[in-house]
Amino acid sequence: MQHPVESQKPTRFPLPNVTIPYIYSSPIFDIGLLLALFPLWWFLGVEQFIWTLGTFLIMLKVVAKQRQKVYVVATLKWLFFFLIVHLLSGFFIVESFRWITFVRNFGAYSAAFLVVLIITNQLKSWREIRWLLVIMTGILFLSASVSLLGILGIWRPSFTSLMGSVLPGWIRATSYGGQIAVRSLGRPSWFSGLNSYFRVNGFFMFSTMYASTLAYFLPMVFFLFSMAAKLRGKMFLALVIVLFIINLIFTTGRIAIISCLIGAAFYLVFYAGSRILVRLLALFAIVCVILILFFSAYYTSDVFEPIAQLYEDLVYARGPGSFTDRGTVYVHTIEGALQRPLLGWGTERDIPNFPYPAGSHSNYLAILYKQGIVGLLVFLGMLITLWKETTIPHLKQVAHPDQVKLLKFLKYGRWTLVTVLVNSFTDVLDLDATTMMMMWTILAMLIQARRMITSAQYLEQPAHAAN
């Protein structure tokens, strides 16, 4: 892929030339505008549907501009195959009302497919990546700010959305429909050590999805912080990081938090600048853990007792019901997958006399249940390809200053991707279309960043030593 080298002087906020959005604007500007209006979509109650429609309209513009020259990356091909399997699994739905769930999930993956198509064909500069990251930082900062008011008990709004006023009563009565109908920033909950507290979900459907989004985007804020040249910018981004962490804690999304920490550890060990220091600290931490376990065994005669206690405190932090409910869901999910192993059941299915459906609470098990072994293999193939297409290329020299920024972006992107992969063990990502949209926007930018690094756009410039 070749793009002309940009010679114009960078501006503070380098927006594309725009007259009428979605008509004469660039597709990347349209994606940014679609994301920037997220608080409005949430207020109206349409954020679960707008992403598919919005990205479809932008895709039509891309196809019209490029015609037969639309480029399809390997990850996009796997996503397309997954959409085909997703459609085929729909023929095996046995509960007619579950078609709504099927359409919702298919729409979320369709939006993911479209945003990857748009970004990998139209994103052409580091400045556009930075612009999209700034937009997402802004809307999440707004969500985290108003959520903080809820945490402090200052403002906890609850109102019926426009979509909620027109939804049928039987849809509003469901957990998902109720979240669309009634907008709120969170609700009182209970957690071990906190007792009663305000569990936030921000502008997202559920607290777990808000936690996932924050966990996925925190590495990007750390990246922006590392790139900020002025003290004022670093101070603001430091405030954003603190605010995001506070919100993440008050989602009590345990696996999202742990996944983000695992991703951070992966980044520190393999990509941080001071690798020797990081590895020494990791070695020190391991030695400390071994010593703690040794002395625990010496004084308690049971080396596993402190581990068992820590595990019990973690899994039962929200009470025994949370842990046992997940176990029930997983048992029914695996049993159902064995009954229809090839293409699955198409969607979630209710468990009799139980609040949660089979095919939930784990992205990998959910795909196995809903799209069968065929869908799971295609999905895993997509993840392997995504990992390869976002790897950091080994360059002896860089030919353009932006390459250094893009390489750094890919390194922080590894943190995000590891967080996604780990968190998917216990969260179903298509439960919230907004989480899917933001996650795939980041992943698509990572794919395109790697392509840009090795493109002729930068290779024709005078060489500089790579860092």
KAKAFEN-V923726 format. One record per backbone hydrogen bond with DSSP energy under -1.0 kcal/mol. NH is the residue of the N-H (numbers start at 1). CO is the residue of the C=O. E is the energy in kcal/mol with one decimal. If there is no record, write none. Layout:
NH:CO:E
NH:CO:E
This chain:
15:13:-2.0
23:20:-2.0
24:20:-2.2
25:20:-1.1
30:26:-2.0
31:27:-2.2
32:28:-2.2
33:29:-2.6
34:30:-2.6
35:31:-2.2
36:32:-2.7
37:33:-1.7
38:35:-2.0
41:37:-2.3
42:38:-2.7
43:39:-2.1
44:40:-2.3
45:41:-1.4
46:41:-2.2
49:46:-1.9
50:46:-2.1
53:49:-1.4
54:50:-3.2
55:51:-2.5
56:52:-1.8
57:53:-2.0
58:54:-1.9
59:55:-2.4
60:56:-1.8
61:57:-1.3
62:58:-2.0
63:59:-2.6
64:60:-2.1
65:61:-2.2
66:62:-2.7
67:63:-2.7
69:66:-2.6
77:73:-1.5
78:74:-2.0
79:75:-2.2
80:76:-2.2
81:77:-2.3
82:78:-2.3
83:79:-2.1
84:80:-1.9
85:81:-2.4
86:82:-2.7
87:83:-2.3
88:84:-2.4
89:85:-2.4
91:88:-1.4
92:89:-1.9
93:90:-1.4
98:95:-1.9
99:96:-1.8
100:97:-1.1
102:98:-2.3
103:99:-2.6
104:100:-2.2
105:101:-2.5
106:102:-2.8
107:103:-2.4
108:104:-1.7
109:105:-1.9
110:106:-2.2
111:107:-2.3
112:108:-1.7
113:109:-2.4
114:110:-2.5
115:111:-2.6
116:112:-1.9
117:113:-2.1
118:114:-2.6
119:115:-2.4
120:116:-2.4
122:118:-2.1
123:119:-2.1
129:125:-1.3
130:126:-2.5
131:127:-2.3
132:128:-2.2
133:129:-2.4
134:130:-2.4
135:131:-2.0
136:132:-2.3
137:133:-2.3
138:134:-2.3
139:135:-2.2
140:136:-2.0
141:137:-2.2
142:138:-2.1
143:139:-2.1
144:140:-2.7
145:141:-2.3
146:142:-2.2
147:143:-1.8
148:144:-1.7
149:145:-1.2
150:146:-1.3
151:147:-2.4
152:148:-2.3
154:149:-2.5
155:149:-1.1
159:183:-1.8
161:181:-2.7
163:44:-2.3
165:161:-1.4
166:163:-1.2
167:163:-1.1
172:168:-2.1
173:169:-1.5
174:171:-1.4
178:174:-2.5
179:175:-1.4
180:176:-1.4
181:177:-2.5
182:178:-2.6
183:159:-3.2
187:199:-1.8
189:197:-2.9
191:195:-1.3
192:317:-2.9
194:191:-2.1
195:191:-2.1
197:189:-2.1
199:187:-2.5
200:250:-1.4
201:185:-2.9
202:185:-1.6
204:201:-2.3
210:206:-2.1
211:207:-2.7
212:208:-2.2
213:209:-2.3
214:210:-2.5
215:211:-2.5
216:212:-2.3
217:213:-2.0
218:214:-2.1
221:217:-1.6
222:218:-2.3
223:219:-2.0
224:220:-2.4
225:221:-2.5
226:222:-2.2
227:223:-1.4
228:224:-1.3
234:230:-2.0
235:231:-2.6
236:232:-2.0
237:233:-2.4
238:234:-2.2
239:235:-1.9
240:236:-2.2
241:237:-2.5
242:238:-2.3
243:239:-2.6
244:240:-2.8
245:241:-2.4
246:242:-2.3
247:243:-2.3
248:244:-2.8
249:245:-2.4
250:246:-2.0
252:249:-1.1
254:252:-1.6
257:253:-2.4
258:254:-2.6
259:255:-2.9
260:256:-2.2
261:257:-2.0
262:258:-2.4
263:259:-2.6
264:260:-2.2
265:261:-2.4
266:262:-2.4
267:263:-2.3
268:264:-2.8
269:265:-2.4
270:266:-2.1
271:267:-2.9
272:267:-1.3
275:273:-1.3
278:274:-2.3
279:275:-2.8
280:276:-2.1
281:277:-2.4
282:278:-2.5
283:279:-2.6
284:280:-2.5
285:281:-2.4
286:282:-2.3
287:283:-2.5
288:284:-2.3
289:285:-2.3
290:286:-2.4
291:287:-2.5
292:288:-2.5
293:289:-2.5
294:290:-2.4
295:291:-2.7
296:292:-2.2
297:293:-2.4
298:294:-2.2
299:295:-2.1
300:296:-2.4
301:297:-2.0
305:302:-1.3
308:304:-3.1
309:305:-2.4
310:306:-2.2
311:307:-2.7
312:308:-2.5
313:309:-2.5
314:310:-1.9
315:311:-2.6
316:312:-2.0
317:314:-1.1
319:316:-2.0
324:320:-2.4
325:321:-2.7
326:322:-1.5
327:323:-1.9
328:324:-2.3
329:325:-2.3
330:326:-2.7
331:327:-2.2
332:328:-2.2
333:329:-2.4
334:330:-2.5
335:331:-2.4
336:332:-2.4
337:333:-2.2
338:334:-1.9
339:335:-1.1
340:336:-1.5
345:369:-2.3
346:370:-2.5
349:358:-1.5
354:351:-1.4
358:349:-2.9
363:424:-1.9
366:362:-2.7
367:363:-1.9
368:364:-2.0
369:365:-2.3
370:366:-2.9
371:367:-3.1
373:341:-3.3
374:342:-1.9
375:371:-1.8
376:372:-2.3
377:373:-2.4
378:374:-2.1
379:375:-2.5
380:376:-2.7
381:377:-2.3
382:378:-2.1
383:379:-2.1
384:380:-2.4
385:381:-2.2
386:382:-2.7
387:383:-2.4
388:384:-2.0
389:385:-2.6
391:388:-1.2
398:464:-2.8
403:400:-1.6
405:401:-1.1
406:402:-2.5
407:403:-2.6
408:404:-2.0
409:405:-2.2
410:406:-2.2
411:407:-1.7
412:408:-2.2
413:409:-1.9
414:410:-1.3
416:412:-1.5
417:413:-2.8
418:414:-2.7
419:415:-2.0
420:416:-2.3
421:417:-2.5
422:418:-2.3
423:419:-2.6
424:420:-1.6
425:422:-1.7
426:423:-1.5
427:423:-1.2
431:428:-1.5
432:429:-1.2
436:432:-1.8
437:433:-2.3
438:434:-2.6
439:435:-2.5
440:436:-2.6
441:437:-1.7
442:438:-1.9
443:439:-2.3
444:440:-2.5
445:441:-1.9
446:442:-2.0
447:443:-2.2
448:444:-2.4
449:445:-2.5
450:446:-1.9
451:447:-1.6
452:448:-2.6
453:449:-2.0
454:450:-1.2
455:452:-1.5
458:455:-1.5
459:455:-1.4
461:458:-1.7
464:398:-3.8
466:396:-1.1
